[in-house]
Amino acid sequence: MHRETLIPQATRVLELALASYSRGKQNFLIFLDAENTVLDSQLRLLEVEAKAARAKWKLYRALGVASLTQGLGEGKQVKNKP
């Protein structure tokens, strides 16, 4: 959702805020707020992606797959060490 909708929308608002500020129509705080929204959206996306990657790694580890680059059922099986 962030990648397809929120980040593009926030980026568009940032572009509009910058254009308005450049023409003297908005104050700098409006631009900063828009920039903060974009950065916050990007951070949230990265946090979600990191959480998904950790979950995938834990699953692969539990299944004994040797490498995350090897797909399920394709990887070398390794013994799990406690």
Residue pairs with C-beta under 8 A, 6 or more apart in sequence:
2 41
2 44
2 45
2 48
3 45
6 41
7 38
7 41
7 42
7 45
10 34
10 37
10 38
10 41
11 38
13 34
13 37
13 38
14 31
14 34
14 35
14 37
14 38
16 34
17 26
17 30
17 31
17 33
17 34
17 35
18 31
18 34
20 26
20 30
20 31
21 27
21 28
21 30
21 31
56 68
57 68
60 68
60 72
60 75
61 80
62 80
63 72
64 77
64 78
64 79
64 80
65 72
65 75
65 76
65 77
65 78
66 75
66 76
66 77
66 78
67 75
67 76
70 76
